[in-house]
Amino acid sequence: ILEAFDLVGISLSEFLVELLINPQYTTHENTINLRSCSPTIIKLITEHPEASAAAGGALKWASDIIKRRCALEIQELSAKKSGYHFLVLHASVEQLEEFDIEVLGGGMQQHAPLLWDMLDVLLAA
């Protein structure tokens, strides 16, 4: 297989990138398989003995994704349309008395699952 890549003049990584970004291959069984196996592939790459630099890069990459996703979830939760938005300066006593942390937690768990998991990990530490 590796000799075939050499004969065609592309690297394995170039092939994988093409497979994943080209809309023509979105529903191809190999693309679907690659996406479904990606957690295992990433784990193997980051745990490879000769991949310490790659592991650091993968960790930063994953961290950046999580930060962006959590920020989006926070923005969605704090938007007026979410139903969770209110200005504390203008909150009435009645609103504060009716505030239910369990309802807020349930909504957060449903609408911001990644943020919910992150808070759970941080609070358990």
Secondary structure, 3 states (H helix, E strand, C coil): CHHHHHHHCCCHHHHHHHHHHCHHHCCCHHHHHHHHHHHHHHHHHHHCCCCHHHHHHHHHHHHHHHHHHHHHHHHHHHCHHHCCCCCHHHCCHHHHHHCCHHHHHHHHHHHCHHHHHHHHHHHHC
